[in-house]
Each structure stands twice: as structure tokens, then as C-alpha cells.
Amino acid sequence: MSRDKEDIAVRIALFRHRLIARLLPTDLSARQRQQEIARIVAEEHQIPESLRTRVARTTLGDWLRDYRAGGFDALKPSTRIDAGHPRALAPAVAERLLQIKETEPDLSIRLIIKQLQEEANLDTPPHLPISTVHRLFKSHGLMSPRGSDSSVGEDRRRFAYREAGQLWMSDVMHSPPVVGDNTRRKSKSYLIAFIDDATRVITHAEFAFGENTRSFLPVFKRALMRRGIPQRLYVDNGSNYRSHHFSVVCAKLGIALIHARPYQPEGKGKIERFFRTCRAQLIARLDESDTASLEAMNRRLAGWIEGEYHQSPHRGIDGQTPLERWAEVGGSVRYPDPQLDLDDLFLFEEERKVQSDRTVSLHGRVFEVDPSLIRQRVTLRYDPSRPDASVQVVHEGKFIEQARQVDLYANCHVKRHRRTGALEADGDATPTRSSLSMRSLDKDAGNGDTDGGAG
């Protein structure tokens, strides 16, 4: 599969996961699950690579079954481009029929066919059987009576989950300036935090110099390692929470990623309360030694969370401390499988074109790759928090090798075979040892002085 097709397949799989993730939590009752399905079916969606805007109940069921059987990769579309459409209809014709039906749901099938045939931009068959179009609409859930789900309203009641791990929240707080790692100047810092809704436990929090994806994901990974994998993660609409990489990580871990609606911060009250407590009890008491480095700030933060915040009674959890409530309701938390390579899952990816000298560059470093990849586009997978770590080379979805950082001296002794193009060592790349010794140099220098004096 080409890189473009793979990107499309991943985007489609992410869209499907975003919908079925709302049905995955095990604590949903049958009634709640049916209400959520009704909401999804009633909503309009931006479906990747499609003109349609709605999803049928049967389609949701198929995606849910595929995901439970094969995980995230099972949500990628099959290679057949007309999957889901009657084979008697061209994909473009079927898409246009569905679009007309969704735009004008009360229009009869006969009038929809007539409207399509009057459009000159599609190669429409002269005769479209009503039964074929009816099957198309029925397979996409467009023949059922509309308006039955209009009673589904917004529920703005206060909520609290019972078990640890059922819901986490995450947000970012602007924090005091901190002395940078490589400079003596202070730079603005950000507190990235995750809180468990049922227990108010801070699953992990760290200060960072940015609020982007590169700063956010390492904090998320450490939270998963410390406190398990949540069923749901409630976040705002910041760019770090909307990143493609973050969505893929959540999908592969089976986390239902929920984004807050714009300008509706009510759902984030618990983590906002934590930030207010942090400002009053920690930030207000920081001194120059605490802001001397990011490491010092994070040491102070960790000590305050474990030594004070987690040990303090909380009104929202019946006067218990967060750790007491976690001990009481944390038995069902799902921790990462020991065989799961979290480090590999969280690797960042960037695409590069291999130069004619078989090199690629990444953030100021130059790497060598296999000569067969010259002039090909490859994906480099790396850990931005470990600049000296190895870099993986992936081509057309397959791992090829670990990239090797360029050794400029060794390259002085490498040549390409004229006929085969293979790279060969030009003799021994190891420098030969000189036959001269320091004693000989001293002797020669002494003789030169004597001769010069005699002259």
C-alpha cells in the first residue's frame, strides 16, 4: 500500500474509532449505549473520503465488531474501493445518491433518480432500478423514519464516576517562568496534568517549556505507566489534543478520546479545581531555587502532590483522601500489557526523501540509510525526548532498519561501484600508524640545530 493510501486508511480508521469509542466503556448500561447510538446516528459527521454526513446503526455495529476482533487496524477500509455500495452502481453515482437523500430526506426515490439524471457532471446510467437505490439507502440507514431521536437532549448535570480509570481529564495551566536548560534566561513554563475523575488522584503531572504534542505525549506516557490505561480521556480542543499522533495512540490503546465543546468549560471543573489548589498551595510558595531549572520545579511538584495533595481530605469524595479512594475503587484499573512496547507506540514520525548520497536529515542530525532507498520517501520514527536514541526507518509501512548517524571521516574512504552502484570501502578506513617515533623526531630536530649552528 502506498504512503498516500495508508494515510487515508489511517484517517478513516481514526474517524471510525472516534465514534465507536463512545460505545466501548464497559460501565455503560444497555440503555445508555442505545442512547449514545441514537446520538451518533442523529449527528452529522465529516466522513473522510466521502460526501456522506451520516452513519447507520448497522454500520456502527459492523465497526464495533471489527474493532473488538482485530483492534485499530481492523477499522481500516478494505482494498475494494466500492465497499458498502451495490456493485450495479458506480461509487461516484452511489455517493451522489446518498448525498441527495441526506440533503432532502423527504424526496422520493423516483425524484432523487430524476434529479441525478439531470446532472451533467456524472456518467449516470440511463436506467436506475428503484429497488437498487432503495437497497443502497436502506444499507446506510436512510430509509428509517427521521425525527425519532430529536428528544435526545444535552445533559448538563454534575457527574462523578464510581471506579478509578473510568474517566481521566487533562488540561494545561500557564505557570511561572523557569531558567532554561541551555541558557540562564527564564522561559515560560506550562503545567500538564492528568486527573482521575472518581478519585481525584493526579495520575501524573509535569512542568514543561511547551504545551505542544512533543511536550504533552511524554507526560501522558508516564501517566499510563503509573496509573494504568483509562477507558475515557476528556480533553479540550487545544492543538496538542487534536494531533494525529495523539489520536492514533489513544485508538491503539482502546481509549475513548472525548473533546470538550468549544466555550463550554463546565465539564473540566475537577481539573480546574486542582489547578486553583496548585496555584494557592504550591505556585505561591515557590522561590528562586525552585525556578532555577525545570527539574527542580518538577521535584517540588512531585513532592507536593504525593506529600500534601494526595494526603488531604476532599469534599468531592466524601471527605476521603485521593489515595484512600483509589485504594477503595482502583481494583479494576487496566494496566499496560507487559508485552506492549509503549516506547515504540509513542515514537514520533516525520517523512523525508532520501538524498542521492543515501542520507536523510532530522533536526540537525544526518543519517545514512540503505542505498536501495535513494530518492524514495521514508518515514523516520524517533523519540524527541531522547536526542541520542536510535531512529527507525520505515518504507511503505514496513520497518527497514535503524538509521546510522553519518560518520564523515569514514565516508572519506567509501566509493560507489560504477556498474552495480554498491558502496565499497576504499581500502582500510583505519588510519595507518606512522613509523616515526618521538625519539626520532627529537634526534632530527637536534641534528638540524647543529647543522644550522655550523653554517
N, C-alpha and C positions, 0 to 999 in steps of 0.2 A: 504494500500500500504506500502510495506516495505521501510526502510530508503534508501537502495540502489536504488530501483526503483524510489523513489521520487527524489533522487539526479539526476538520469538520466533524468527524466521528466523535472526537472528544467533546466538542461543544454541544453536540446533540445529546450525548450521554449525560453531560452535566445538567442540561435542561431537564431531562427525564428524571434525574436523581433529585433535583430540587423539588419536583412535585411529589414523588413517591416518598421522599424523606419525611414529609408531613404525616405519612401513614405508618412509618416504621416503628416509632416508640412503642414498647411493649405495655406501657401503662395506660394506653388508650382503651376505653371501653368500646364495645361494638357500636353503641350509639354515637360516641364521639368520632369514631372512624368514619361512619356513614355521613355525619355532618361535615367532616373535613373533605370527603369525596365530593359531596354536593357543592361545597365552596369551590373546589378546584374545577369541577365541570362547568360551574356558572361563570367563572372568571375568564377574561380574555388574556391570552398569552402571546408573547413574541417567540414563535417557534422557529429555531434555526433552520435555514434552508427550506422554508415552507411559507406559503401565503396564508395558511390557515391560522386561526387565532384561538381555537377551542380544542379540548381534548375529551374524548369519550370515556365513559366509565369502563367499558371493556378494554380500551387501550391502556388505561391506568392499571387494570388488573393484570394485563399481559406484562407490563414493565415491572410491576411488583414481583410477579412470579419469576421473571428472568433474573432480577437482581438477587433474590434470595437463593437462586440456584447457582448463579455464576459470578456474583459480585458486580463491581463497577464496569468491568469490560463487557459483561453481558448486556449492558444498556446501549452499547454502540450499535448502530444500524448494520444490517446485513449488507452484503455487496450488491444485492439486487436493488436497483435504483427505483423501481416502481413498487416496492413492498408496500402493502396496505391499499393498493389501488387495483381495481379489476383489470385483468390483462387486456380486456377488449378496449380499454381507454388508454390513450397516451398520457404519461404523467402530467404534462402541461395542461391537457384538457381536464383531467381529474382535479388538478389543483384549482383551476378557474371555476369549475362547477362548485367545489366546496366553498370557495370564496364568495360566490354569488349567494349561495344558500345561507351562509353565516351573516352576510350583509342584509339580505332580505329574507328572513326566515319564513314569512307567511306566503312567499311566492310559490306557486305550484311547480311541480317538476316539469310539466309541459312548457310553462312560460320561461323557466330557467333555461331549458334546452333551446328555446327560440331565441332568447337573449344571447346565448353563447354563439349560436349560428350566425347571428347578425354582426358579430365582432369579426373584423377582418384580420386581426393580428394573430389568430390561431388557425392552424390547419384542422378544422373541425370536420369530423365525418359527416356526410350528407344525411345519415340517418342514425340517431342515437336512441336505442331502446329505452323506454321509460323504466323497465324493470332493472336494467343495468345501472342507471343513475340512482334508482331507489336503493339498490344494494349498496352503492357507494355511500350514500347519505346515512343509511342505517348502520353501516360498519363504523362510521365516525360519530354515532350518537346524535345525528342531526334530525332524526325523524320523530324523536320523543317530544311530547308537549312541553313547551317552554313556559317559564314563569313559575314552575313549581318550587324553585329554590329561592324565590325572592324574599321569603320570610327569614332567610338566614341573615342575621344582623351582627353588628360588632359587639363583642363582649368586653367591656372595659372594667369589669370587676377586678378587685385585688385578687391576686393568686399566690399560691405557695405550693411547691411540690413536696411530696412526702419523703421520697427516697433520695439519697445522695446520688449524683450523676444523672438524674433525670433532666436537669437543665443547668447549664452554665451561662453566665453572662460575661461579656468582655467589653472594655472601653479603655480610652486613653485620657490621661489627665496631664495638662501642661504643668511643668514643675520648675523648680529654681535652676538657675544656671550652674553648670559644673565645669571644672577645669578639664579641658580636653586631654586625650591620651598623648598626642604628639605635640601639643602646644601648651603654653602656660596661660592661654586666654580661656575665659569661661564661655561655654556654649549652652544654649537652651537644652533642657532635658525633658523627657516625657515618661510618665509612669504608665506602663502597660500592665493591666491586671485582669485576672480571671477569678470569678466568684461562683461558688456553688449555691444555687437558689435555696435548696432545702436546709442547708446547714450554716450558711454564711461563711463557710471556710474559703479562704483565699487559696485556690488551688496552685497558683503561682503568680508572682508579680515581680517586675524588674524595671529599673530606670534605664532608659536608652537615649541616644542622641537623635533619634528619629522616630517617627510614627509610621514609617512605610513598611512594606511587606518584609523587607530584609531585616528590619529590627523586630518585627512582630512575630514572625514564624519561629525563631529560636525560643522565645518565651512560651509560645504555645506548645512546642515540643516538650519543654521541661515540665510544663503543667501536666501533660499527658503521662509522662513518666512518673510523676509524683502522686497524682490523684486519679489515674485511670482515664477512660475514654467516655465522655458524656454522650447521652442519647441525643440531646439538642444543644445547640450553641446559639445564643441570642446576641446579635451584634448590631451596630449602627450601619450607616451607608458610607463610611469612610473608604478611601481607595484601597487601604490595606485589607479591609474586609471584603472588598469586591474583586480582589485579584484572582486571576485564573488559577494560579498555583494554589492558593488557599482553598479554593472551591474543590479542586481535584483532591487535595489532601483530605478534606472532610468527607468527600464522597467515598474515597477508598477506605476510610476508617468507619464508615457507616454512621456518620454524624449528620443529623438534620440541621442544616445551616439556615437560620431564620434571621432575616434583616428587618430591623425596625422601620416602620413607615416614616417618611420624612416629616419633620416638625411634630412628631408625636413621641416625646421622650418618656411618657408615663411608664412604659414597660421596663425602663432601666433604673427604676428607683432604688433598688437594692445596691447596685454598684455605685450609684451616685452618692448614696449614704456612706458607703465605705470611703469614697474619696473625701467627703466632708470630714469624716473622722480622722483620716490620714493627714489632712491639712492642719487640723486642730491639735492633734497629739504628736505628730512626727515632724511635718514640714516646719511648723512654728518653732521647733526646738533645735533645728539644725544649726551647726556652727561652721566655721571655716574649715576645720579638719574634716567634717563630713562631706563638704562640697569640693574637697581637694582632688577627687577623682571619682569616676563612675563606680569603681569597685568599692570605694569607701561608702558611697551612698547606698549601694545595694546591700552591703554588710549591715548598715544601720537599719535599712528597711526590713531585711530578713529577721533581725533580732527583735524589732518592734512587733512584727506580725506574729512570730511564734511566741514571744515572751509576754506580750500585752494583749494584742487584738484577739488572738485565738483563745486567750485565757479569761476574757471578760464576758460576763453575762450579757445576753442580748434580749431585748424585749420582744423582738420579732420571732424568737424561737422559744417562747415561754420561759424566759429567764435562764436558759441553759447557755453554756459557752459553746462556741462553734465546734470545738473539738469534742465536747460531750455529745452534741447532737450527731456529729459524724460517726462517733463510736456506736451510736444507737441505730442509725439508719444507713450506714455505709456498707452493709454486708453484700449488697447486690451490685456494687460498682464493677464494671468490666475493665480489667487492666489489659494493656497490650500483650498480645501473644509473644512468648519468648522467642519464637521463630520469626517474628515480624522485624524487619530491619527498618526502624524508624529513621535512622540517619539517611538511608537511601531514599526513603519516601519523601523526606523534606529537602532533598537536593534541589537547588535552583537550576533552571535551564536557560541557555541562550544559544541562538543559532548563529553559525559562522560559515563562511565559504573558505575552503582550503586553498591556499595560495599555491603558485607553481613550484615553490620550494618546499611544499608539503607542510607548511606551518599555519597555525591559527593563533590569534592573539586574544587574550581575555584579561581585561583590567590591568593592562600594562605588562603582563607576562606573555611570553611567546612559547608555544608548544609545538612539538613535532607529532605528526600522526602518520598512519600507514600511507605509503606512496600511492596506493590504488585509489585513495580518496581525493587526489589532486583535482581541483576545480569542482568538487562536489560540495553540497551543503550538508553540514553535520550539526548535531546538537551536542553542546558541551554541558555536562551536569556537574555541579560543584557546590561546595559549602561556603557561603560568603563569610561565615564567622571563623573559618579556618583557612586563611590565605595560603598556607603552605601545604594543604591537603591535596591529594591527587584529584585529577579531573577526568571524568568519564567521557568517552567519545561514543556517540550513538548515531547510526546512519539508517534511515528508513525504518525507525522503530526498533532496531536491533543493536545491542551492545557490541562494540567492535574491540575496544581496548582502553587502557589507561593512557592518557596523553603523557608525553615525556617533555619536560621543560627543556628548551633548547640549550645545548652546550656549545657556545660559539667557538671555543678552541677546537673541540673535536670535529666540528664541521669544516674546519680548515683542511682536514685530511680525508674528506669524503668526496667522491666523484660519482657521476651517474654514467652507467654503461651506455655507450652510444646506440647500440642496436636494441637492447632489451629495456632500457630505462631504469634498470635496477640500480640501487645505491650500493657502492662498494667502498671499503676503506682504502685510502690511498697510502699503502704501506702501514707502518706501525704508528698509531696516533700518539704513543707514549714518547715523550722527548728522550733522546739518547743522552747518556751520561758523558760529560766531557772527560777526555784523557788527562787534562791538565789538573794539577793539584795546587793547593795554596802554596806549598813549598816551592814548586816550580815557578810560580808567579813571583814569589819573593826573590828567588835567585835571579830571574831575568831582570827584575827591577834593579837589583843590586849591580848586575853587570852593566846595565845602561848607565847608572850613575857613575861607575868607574870610568867607562869609556868617555862619557861626557866630560869628566874632570880632566882626563888626559889630553883631550882635544884642546 
